[in-house]
Amino acid sequence: MDKEQTIAQLRQVMSEQLELALPDVIKEEDRLYEDLNVDSIMVLQLVVYIEEVFSVTVPEEDLDPAVFQTVGSLVDFIHALKGEPIAQVETKS
């Protein structure tokens, strides 16, 4: 799964499960708290949904606040939990 697919799934979870009004496309640099209006309670809910949707277990000791700074940091965290290399999206010149 590449970053783009992971971001799309995250957007769907945040939109449907957390009932956030999000732009049609969210970007890696979007900040969860400031740009997407996620609050601390939503982060806890998001962890549960991430475990369900991505079939991973989030160890409590790995819940570093830095993981939830941006969409990109969260995507990298999910890929690390899945033990997947982080596939970069290729840009066409």
KOLGU-4560 file (N, C-alpha, C; in nm, 3 decimals, padded with zeros to 5 digits):
<recs>
<n_xx: 00.086 n_yy: -00.118 n_zz: 00.000 ca_xx: 00.000 ca_yy: 00.000 ca_zz: 00.000 c_xx: 00.090 c_yy: 00.124 c_zz: 00.000 mol: A seq: 1 type: MET>
<n_xx: 00.063 n_yy: 00.218 n_zz: -00.089 ca_xx: 00.145 ca_yy: 00.338 ca_zz: -00.092 c_xx: 00.083 c_yy: 00.448 c_zz: -00.005 mol: A seq: 2 type: ASP>
<n_xx: 00.157 n_yy: 00.555 n_zz: 00.011 ca_xx: 00.113 ca_yy: 00.663 ca_zz: 00.098 c_xx: -00.021 c_yy: 00.722 c_zz: 00.053 mol: A seq: 3 type: LYS>
<n_xx: -00.037 n_yy: 00.735 n_zz: -00.077 ca_xx: -00.159 ca_yy: 00.794 ca_zz: -00.131 c_xx: -00.282 c_yy: 00.712 c_zz: -00.090 mol: A seq: 4 type: GLU>
<n_xx: -00.270 n_yy: 00.579 n_zz: -00.099 ca_xx: -00.381 ca_yy: 00.492 ca_zz: -00.060 c_xx: -00.408 c_yy: 00.501 c_zz: 00.091 mol: A seq: 5 type: GLN>
<n_xx: -00.302 n_yy: 00.507 n_zz: 00.169 ca_xx: -00.316 ca_yy: 00.517 ca_zz: 00.314 c_xx: -00.383 c_yy: 00.649 c_zz: 00.350 mol: A seq: 6 type: THR>
<n_xx: -00.343 n_yy: 00.757 n_zz: 00.286 ca_xx: -00.403 ca_yy: 00.888 ca_zz: 00.312 c_xx: -00.551 c_yy: 00.886 c_zz: 00.277 mol: A seq: 7 type: ILE>
<n_xx: -00.586 n_yy: 00.823 n_zz: 00.166 ca_xx: -00.727 ca_yy: 00.815 ca_zz: 00.126 c_xx: -00.808 c_yy: 00.738 c_zz: 00.229 mol: A seq: 8 type: ALA>
<n_xx: -00.752 n_yy: 00.628 n_zz: 00.281 ca_xx: -00.824 ca_yy: 00.551 ca_zz: 00.383 c_xx: -00.836 c_yy: 00.631 c_zz: 00.512 mol: A seq: 9 type: GLN>
<n_xx: -00.729 n_yy: 00.701 n_zz: 00.549 ca_xx: -00.735 ca_yy: 00.784 ca_zz: 00.670 c_xx: -00.841 c_yy: 00.892 c_zz: 00.656 mol: A seq: 10 type: LEU>
<n_xx: -00.846 n_yy: 00.955 n_zz: 00.540 ca_xx: -00.945 ca_yy: 01.060 ca_zz: 00.517 c_xx: -01.086 c_yy: 01.003 c_zz: 00.533 mol: A seq: 11 type: ARG>
<n_xx: -01.108 n_yy: 00.884 n_zz: 00.478 ca_xx: -01.240 ca_yy: 00.822 ca_zz: 00.487 c_xx: -01.276 c_yy: 00.793 c_zz: 00.634 mol: A seq: 12 type: GLN>
<n_xx: -01.182 n_yy: 00.740 n_zz: 00.710 ca_xx: -01.206 ca_yy: 00.711 ca_zz: 00.851 c_xx: -01.237 c_yy: 00.840 c_zz: 00.928 mol: A seq: 13 type: VAL>
<n_xx: -01.156 n_yy: 00.943 n_zz: 00.905 ca_xx: -01.175 ca_yy: 01.068 ca_zz: 00.979 c_xx: -01.306 c_yy: 01.135 c_zz: 00.941 mol: A seq: 14 type: MET>
<n_xx: -01.342 n_yy: 01.125 n_zz: 00.815 ca_xx: -01.465 ca_yy: 01.187 ca_zz: 00.768 c_xx: -01.588 c_yy: 01.112 c_zz: 00.818 mol: A seq: 15 type: SER>
<n_xx: -01.587 n_yy: 00.979 n_zz: 00.804 ca_xx: -01.705 ca_yy: 00.900 ca_zz: 00.838 c_xx: -01.715 c_yy: 00.868 c_zz: 00.986 mol: A seq: 16 type: GLU>
<n_xx: -01.605 n_yy: 00.824 n_zz: 01.046 ca_xx: -01.610 ca_yy: 00.781 ca_zz: 01.185 c_xx: -01.600 c_yy: 00.897 c_zz: 01.285 mol: A seq: 17 type: GLN>
<n_xx: -01.514 n_yy: 00.993 n_zz: 01.255 ca_xx: -01.498 ca_yy: 01.107 ca_zz: 01.345 c_xx: -01.590 c_yy: 01.223 c_zz: 01.306 mol: A seq: 18 type: LEU>
<n_xx: -01.659 n_yy: 01.206 n_zz: 01.193 ca_xx: -01.754 ca_yy: 01.306 ca_zz: 01.143 c_xx: -01.692 c_yy: 01.445 c_zz: 01.127 mol: A seq: 19 type: GLU>
<n_xx: -01.570 n_yy: 01.445 n_zz: 01.071 ca_xx: -01.503 ca_yy: 01.571 ca_zz: 01.045 c_xx: -01.536 c_yy: 01.620 c_zz: 00.904 mol: A seq: 20 type: LEU>
<n_xx: -01.551 n_yy: 01.749 n_zz: 00.889 ca_xx: -01.568 ca_yy: 01.809 ca_zz: 00.757 c_xx: -01.427 c_yy: 01.833 c_zz: 00.703 mol: A seq: 21 type: ALA>
<n_xx: -01.388 n_yy: 01.751 n_zz: 00.606 ca_xx: -01.252 ca_yy: 01.759 ca_zz: 00.552 c_xx: -01.255 c_yy: 01.802 c_zz: 00.406 mol: A seq: 22 type: LEU>
<n_xx: -01.144 n_yy: 01.859 n_zz: 00.359 ca_xx: -01.136 ca_yy: 01.889 ca_zz: 00.216 c_xx: -01.137 c_yy: 01.757 c_zz: 00.138 mol: A seq: 23 type: PRO>
<n_xx: -01.167 n_yy: 01.764 n_zz: 00.010 ca_xx: -01.172 ca_yy: 01.644 ca_zz: -00.074 c_xx: -01.039 c_yy: 01.569 c_zz: -00.074 mol: A seq: 24 type: ASP>
<n_xx: -00.930 n_yy: 01.642 n_zz: -00.066 ca_xx: -00.798 ca_yy: 01.581 ca_zz: -00.064 c_xx: -00.723 c_yy: 01.634 c_zz: 00.057 mol: A seq: 25 type: VAL>
<n_xx: -00.669 n_yy: 01.542 n_zz: 00.136 ca_xx: -00.582 ca_yy: 01.586 ca_zz: 00.245 c_xx: -00.439 c_yy: 01.553 c_zz: 00.206 mol: A seq: 26 type: ILE>
<n_xx: -00.346 n_yy: 01.637 n_zz: 00.252 ca_xx: -00.207 ca_yy: 01.624 ca_zz: 00.211 c_xx: -00.121 c_yy: 01.583 c_zz: 00.331 mol: A seq: 27 type: LYS>
<n_xx: -00.003 n_yy: 01.528 n_zz: 00.301 ca_xx: 00.088 ca_yy: 01.485 ca_zz: 00.406 c_xx: 00.123 c_yy: 01.598 c_zz: 00.503 mol: A seq: 28 type: GLU>
<n_xx: 00.132 n_yy: 01.720 n_zz: 00.452 ca_xx: 00.173 ca_yy: 01.831 ca_zz: 00.537 c_xx: 00.058 c_yy: 01.888 c_zz: 00.621 mol: A seq: 29 type: GLU>
<n_xx: -00.065 n_yy: 01.841 n_zz: 00.598 ca_xx: -00.178 ca_yy: 01.889 ca_zz: 00.678 c_xx: -00.158 c_yy: 01.848 c_zz: 00.824 mol: A seq: 30 type: ASP>
<n_xx: -00.174 n_yy: 01.947 n_zz: 00.913 ca_xx: -00.159 ca_yy: 01.920 ca_zz: 01.056 c_xx: -00.293 c_yy: 01.875 c_zz: 01.112 mol: A seq: 31 type: ARG>
<n_xx: -00.290 n_yy: 01.767 n_zz: 01.189 ca_xx: -00.415 ca_yy: 01.710 ca_zz: 01.240 c_xx: -00.492 c_yy: 01.810 c_zz: 01.325 mol: A seq: 32 type: LEU>
<n_xx: -00.425 n_yy: 01.871 n_zz: 01.421 ca_xx: -00.496 ca_yy: 01.960 ca_zz: 01.514 c_xx: -00.533 c_yy: 02.093 c_zz: 01.449 mol: A seq: 33 type: TYR>
<n_xx: -00.434 n_yy: 02.158 n_zz: 01.390 ca_xx: -00.455 ca_yy: 02.293 ca_zz: 01.340 c_xx: -00.533 c_yy: 02.299 c_zz: 01.209 mol: A seq: 34 type: GLU>
<n_xx: -00.503 n_yy: 02.209 n_zz: 01.116 ca_xx: -00.564 ca_yy: 02.216 ca_zz: 00.982 c_xx: -00.691 c_yy: 02.132 c_zz: 00.968 mol: A seq: 35 type: ASP>
<n_xx: -00.695 n_yy: 02.018 n_zz: 01.037 ca_xx: -00.808 ca_yy: 01.925 ca_zz: 01.019 c_xx: -00.903 c_yy: 01.923 c_zz: 01.138 mol: A seq: 36 type: LEU>
<n_xx: -00.874 n_yy: 02.004 n_zz: 01.238 ca_xx: -00.961 ca_yy: 02.020 ca_zz: 01.355 c_xx: -00.984 c_yy: 01.892 c_zz: 01.435 mol: A seq: 37 type: ASN>
<n_xx: -00.880 n_yy: 01.810 n_zz: 01.443 ca_xx: -00.884 ca_yy: 01.691 ca_zz: 01.528 c_xx: -00.854 c_yy: 01.736 c_zz: 01.670 mol: A seq: 38 type: VAL>
<n_xx: -00.929 n_yy: 01.683 n_zz: 01.768 ca_xx: -00.897 ca_yy: 01.716 ca_zz: 01.907 c_xx: -00.842 c_yy: 01.593 c_zz: 01.978 mol: A seq: 39 type: ASP>
<n_xx: -00.804 n_yy: 01.607 n_zz: 02.104 ca_xx: -00.737 ca_yy: 01.498 ca_zz: 02.175 c_xx: -00.825 c_yy: 01.375 c_zz: 02.192 mol: A seq: 40 type: SER>
<n_xx: -00.954 n_yy: 01.392 n_zz: 02.210 ca_xx: -01.046 ca_yy: 01.279 ca_zz: 02.220 c_xx: -01.053 c_yy: 01.206 c_zz: 02.086 mol: A seq: 41 type: ILE>
<n_xx: -01.057 n_yy: 01.282 n_zz: 01.978 ca_xx: -01.062 ca_yy: 01.222 ca_zz: 01.844 c_xx: -00.936 c_yy: 01.141 c_zz: 01.815 mol: A seq: 42 type: MET>
<n_xx: -00.822 n_yy: 01.185 n_zz: 01.867 ca_xx: -00.698 ca_yy: 01.110 ca_zz: 01.846 c_xx: -00.711 c_yy: 00.971 c_zz: 01.906 mol: A seq: 43 type: VAL>
<n_xx: -00.767 n_yy: 00.963 n_zz: 02.025 ca_xx: -00.786 ca_yy: 00.833 ca_zz: 02.090 c_xx: -00.880 c_yy: 00.745 c_zz: 02.007 mol: A seq: 44 type: LEU>
<n_xx: -00.987 n_yy: 00.804 n_zz: 01.957 ca_xx: -01.079 ca_yy: 00.729 ca_zz: 01.871 c_xx: -01.009 c_yy: 00.687 c_zz: 01.742 mol: A seq: 45 type: GLN>
<n_xx: -00.930 n_yy: 00.776 n_zz: 01.688 ca_xx: -00.859 ca_yy: 00.748 ca_zz: 01.563 c_xx: -00.765 c_yy: 00.629 c_zz: 01.580 mol: A seq: 46 type: LEU>
<n_xx: -00.700 n_yy: 00.618 n_zz: 01.694 ca_xx: -00.611 ca_yy: 00.505 ca_zz: 01.719 c_xx: -00.689 c_yy: 00.374 c_zz: 01.708 mol: A seq: 47 type: VAL>
<n_xx: -00.809 n_yy: 00.370 n_zz: 01.767 ca_xx: -00.893 ca_yy: 00.250 ca_zz: 01.761 c_xx: -00.929 c_yy: 00.218 c_zz: 01.615 mol: A seq: 48 type: VAL>
<n_xx: -00.970 n_yy: 00.319 n_zz: 01.541 ca_xx: -01.007 ca_yy: 00.297 ca_zz: 01.401 c_xx: -00.887 c_yy: 00.255 c_zz: 01.316 mol: A seq: 49 type: TYR>
<n_xx: -00.770 n_yy: 00.312 n_zz: 01.344 ca_xx: -00.648 ca_yy: 00.273 ca_zz: 01.271 c_xx: -00.621 c_yy: 00.124 c_zz: 01.294 mol: A seq: 50 type: ILE>
<n_xx: -00.635 n_yy: 00.080 n_zz: 01.419 ca_xx: -00.613 ca_yy: -00.062 ca_zz: 01.449 c_xx: -00.709 c_yy: -00.150 c_zz: 01.371 mol: A seq: 51 type: GLU>
<n_xx: -00.835 n_yy: -00.108 n_zz: 01.363 ca_xx: -00.935 ca_yy: -00.187 ca_zz: 01.292 c_xx: -00.914 c_yy: -00.185 c_zz: 01.140 mol: A seq: 52 type: GLU>
<n_xx: -00.902 n_yy: -00.067 n_zz: 01.085 ca_xx: -00.896 ca_yy: -00.051 ca_zz: 00.939 c_xx: -00.766 c_yy: -00.106 c_zz: 00.880 mol: A seq: 53 type: VAL>
<n_xx: -00.655 n_yy: -00.083 n_zz: 00.948 ca_xx: -00.525 ca_yy: -00.122 ca_zz: 00.893 c_xx: -00.473 c_yy: -00.254 c_zz: 00.952 mol: A seq: 54 type: PHE>
<n_xx: -00.554 n_yy: -00.318 n_zz: 01.037 ca_xx: -00.518 ca_yy: -00.447 ca_zz: 01.098 c_xx: -00.381 c_yy: -00.442 c_zz: 01.167 mol: A seq: 55 type: SER>
<n_xx: -00.364 n_yy: -00.342 n_zz: 01.252 ca_xx: -00.240 ca_yy: -00.327 ca_zz: 01.329 c_xx: -00.274 c_yy: -00.313 c_zz: 01.477 mol: A seq: 56 type: VAL>
<n_xx: -00.174 n_yy: -00.327 n_zz: 01.560 ca_xx: -00.188 ca_yy: -00.302 ca_zz: 01.702 c_xx: -00.097 c_yy: -00.184 c_zz: 01.735 mol: A seq: 57 type: THR>
<n_xx: -00.153 n_yy: -00.084 n_zz: 01.801 ca_xx: -00.075 ca_yy: 00.033 ca_zz: 01.838 c_xx: -00.035 c_yy: 00.017 c_zz: 01.985 mol: A seq: 58 type: VAL>
<n_xx: 00.093 n_yy: -00.015 n_zz: 02.011 ca_xx: 00.138 ca_yy: -00.028 ca_zz: 02.150 c_xx: 00.132 c_yy: 00.107 c_zz: 02.221 mol: A seq: 59 type: PRO>
<n_xx: 00.085 n_yy: 00.106 n_zz: 02.346 ca_xx: 00.072 ca_yy: 00.232 ca_zz: 02.420 c_xx: 00.204 c_yy: 00.308 c_zz: 02.428 mol: A seq: 60 type: GLU>
<n_xx: 00.314 n_yy: 00.235 n_zz: 02.440 ca_xx: 00.444 ca_yy: 00.302 ca_zz: 02.453 c_xx: 00.485 c_yy: 00.372 c_zz: 02.324 mol: A seq: 61 type: GLU>
<n_xx: 00.420 n_yy: 00.339 n_zz: 02.212 ca_xx: 00.451 ca_yy: 00.403 ca_zz: 02.085 c_xx: 00.363 c_yy: 00.524 c_zz: 02.056 mol: A seq: 62 type: ASP>
<n_xx: 00.277 n_yy: 00.560 n_zz: 02.148 ca_xx: 00.188 ca_yy: 00.673 ca_zz: 02.125 c_xx: 00.259 c_yy: 00.805 c_zz: 02.156 mol: A seq: 63 type: LEU>
<n_xx: 00.352 n_yy: 00.838 n_zz: 02.071 ca_xx: 00.426 ca_yy: 00.962 ca_zz: 02.082 c_xx: 00.343 c_yy: 01.073 c_zz: 02.017 mol: A seq: 64 type: ASP>
<n_xx: 00.326 n_yy: 01.186 n_zz: 02.085 ca_xx: 00.247 ca_yy: 01.295 ca_zz: 02.026 c_xx: 00.297 c_yy: 01.338 c_zz: 01.888 mol: A seq: 65 type: PRO>
<n_xx: 00.425 n_yy: 01.320 n_zz: 01.860 ca_xx: 00.480 ca_yy: 01.359 ca_zz: 01.729 c_xx: 00.416 c_yy: 01.281 c_zz: 01.616 mol: A seq: 66 type: ALA>
<n_xx: 00.369 n_yy: 01.159 n_zz: 01.644 ca_xx: 00.303 ca_yy: 01.077 ca_zz: 01.543 c_xx: 00.179 c_yy: 01.147 c_zz: 01.489 mol: A seq: 67 type: VAL>
<n_xx: 00.115 n_yy: 01.225 n_zz: 01.574 ca_xx: -00.012 ca_yy: 01.288 ca_zz: 01.539 c_xx: 00.002 c_yy: 01.435 c_zz: 01.501 mol: A seq: 68 type: PHE>
<n_xx: 00.121 n_yy: 01.475 n_zz: 01.460 ca_xx: 00.143 ca_yy: 01.613 ca_zz: 01.419 c_xx: 00.085 c_yy: 01.641 c_zz: 01.281 mol: A seq: 69 type: GLN>
<n_xx: 00.117 n_yy: 01.554 n_zz: 01.185 ca_xx: 00.072 ca_yy: 01.574 ca_zz: 01.047 c_xx: 00.015 c_yy: 01.444 c_zz: 00.992 mol: A seq: 70 type: THR>
<n_xx: -00.055 n_yy: 01.456 n_zz: 00.881 ca_xx: -00.105 ca_yy: 01.338 ca_zz: 00.812 c_xx: 00.013 c_yy: 01.250 c_zz: 00.772 mol: A seq: 71 type: VAL>
<n_xx: 00.120 n_yy: 01.310 n_zz: 00.723 ca_xx: 00.238 ca_yy: 01.235 ca_zz: 00.680 c_xx: 00.302 c_yy: 01.157 c_zz: 00.794 mol: A seq: 72 type: GLY>
<n_xx: 00.314 n_yy: 01.218 n_zz: 00.911 ca_xx: 00.375 ca_yy: 01.146 ca_zz: 01.024 c_xx: 00.287 c_yy: 01.030 c_zz: 01.068 mol: A seq: 73 type: SER>
<n_xx: 00.157 n_yy: 01.046 n_zz: 01.059 ca_xx: 00.065 ca_yy: 00.938 ca_zz: 01.094 c_xx: 00.072 c_yy: 00.825 c_zz: 00.991 mol: A seq: 74 type: LEU>
<n_xx: 00.081 n_yy: 00.860 n_zz: 00.864 ca_xx: 00.093 ca_yy: 00.758 ca_zz: 00.758 c_xx: 00.223 c_yy: 00.680 c_zz: 00.776 mol: A seq: 75 type: VAL>
<n_xx: 00.333 n_yy: 00.748 n_zz: 00.803 ca_xx: 00.460 ca_yy: 00.680 ca_zz: 00.825 c_xx: 00.450 c_yy: 00.584 c_zz: 00.943 mol: A seq: 76 type: ASP>
<n_xx: 00.382 n_yy: 00.626 n_zz: 01.049 ca_xx: 00.362 ca_yy: 00.543 ca_zz: 01.168 c_xx: 00.283 c_yy: 00.417 c_zz: 01.133 mol: A seq: 77 type: PHE>
<n_xx: 00.176 n_yy: 00.433 n_zz: 01.056 ca_xx: 00.094 ca_yy: 00.318 ca_zz: 01.016 c_xx: 00.176 c_yy: 00.219 c_zz: 00.934 mol: A seq: 78 type: ILE>
<n_xx: 00.254 n_yy: 00.271 n_zz: 00.840 ca_xx: 00.337 ca_yy: 00.183 ca_zz: 00.757 c_xx: 00.443 c_yy: 00.112 c_zz: 00.843 mol: A seq: 79 type: HIS>
<n_xx: 00.498 n_yy: 00.181 n_zz: 00.942 ca_xx: 00.596 ca_yy: 00.118 ca_zz: 01.031 c_xx: 00.530 c_yy: 00.007 c_zz: 01.112 mol: A seq: 80 type: ALA>
<n_xx: 00.408 n_yy: 00.030 n_zz: 01.160 ca_xx: 00.337 ca_yy: -00.073 ca_zz: 01.236 c_xx: 00.309 c_yy: -00.196 c_zz: 01.150 mol: A seq: 81 type: LEU>
<n_xx: 00.281 n_yy: -00.173 n_zz: 01.023 ca_xx: 00.253 ca_yy: -00.284 ca_zz: 00.931 c_xx: 00.381 c_yy: -00.352 c_zz: 00.884 mol: A seq: 82 type: LYS>
<n_xx: 00.496 n_yy: -00.293 n_zz: 00.919 ca_xx: 00.623 ca_yy: -00.350 ca_zz: 00.875 c_xx: 00.644 c_yy: -00.335 c_zz: 00.727 mol: A seq: 83 type: GLY>
<n_xx: 00.581 n_yy: -00.234 n_zz: 00.668 ca_xx: 00.593 ca_yy: -00.211 ca_zz: 00.524 c_xx: 00.693 c_yy: -00.100 c_zz: 00.496 mol: A seq: 84 type: GLU>
<n_xx: 00.767 n_yy: -00.115 n_zz: 00.389 ca_xx: 00.848 ca_yy: -00.001 ca_zz: 00.347 c_xx: 00.756 c_yy: 00.111 c_zz: 00.303 mol: A seq: 85 type: PRO>
<n_xx: 00.799 n_yy: 00.230 n_zz: 00.323 ca_xx: 00.715 ca_yy: 00.344 ca_zz: 00.287 c_xx: 00.735 c_yy: 00.372 c_zz: 00.139 mol: A seq: 86 type: ILE>
<n_xx: 00.631 n_yy: 00.342 n_zz: 00.061 ca_xx: 00.637 ca_yy: 00.362 ca_zz: -00.084 c_xx: 00.612 c_yy: 00.508 c_zz: -00.115 mol: A seq: 87 type: ALA>
<n_xx: 00.707 n_yy: 00.568 n_zz: -00.182 ca_xx: 00.692 ca_yy: 00.707 ca_zz: -00.221 c_xx: 00.606 c_yy: 00.715 c_zz: -00.347 mol: A seq: 88 type: GLN>
<n_xx: 00.529 n_yy: 00.819 n_zz: -00.355 ca_xx: 00.450 ca_yy: 00.840 ca_zz: -00.476 c_xx: 00.544 c_yy: 00.898 c_zz: -00.582 mol: A seq: 89 type: VAL>
<n_xx: 00.545 n_yy: 00.834 n_zz: -00.697 ca_xx: 00.633 ca_yy: 00.881 ca_zz: -00.804 c_xx: 00.572 c_yy: 01.003 c_zz: -00.870 mol: A seq: 90 type: GLU>
<n_xx: 00.656 n_yy: 01.102 n_zz: -00.893 ca_xx: 00.608 ca_yy: 01.220 ca_zz: -00.965 c_xx: 00.653 c_yy: 01.208 c_zz: -01.109 mol: A seq: 91 type: THR>
<n_xx: 00.564 n_yy: 01.245 n_zz: -01.198 ca_xx: 00.596 ca_yy: 01.235 ca_zz: -01.341 c_xx: 00.647 c_yy: 01.370 c_zz: -01.389 mol: A seq: 92 type: LYS>
<n_xx: 00.758 n_yy: 01.366 n_zz: -01.462 ca_xx: 00.816 ca_yy: 01.490 ca_zz: -01.512 c_xx: 00.764 c_yy: 01.520 c_zz: -01.649 mol: A seq: 93 type: SER>
</recs>
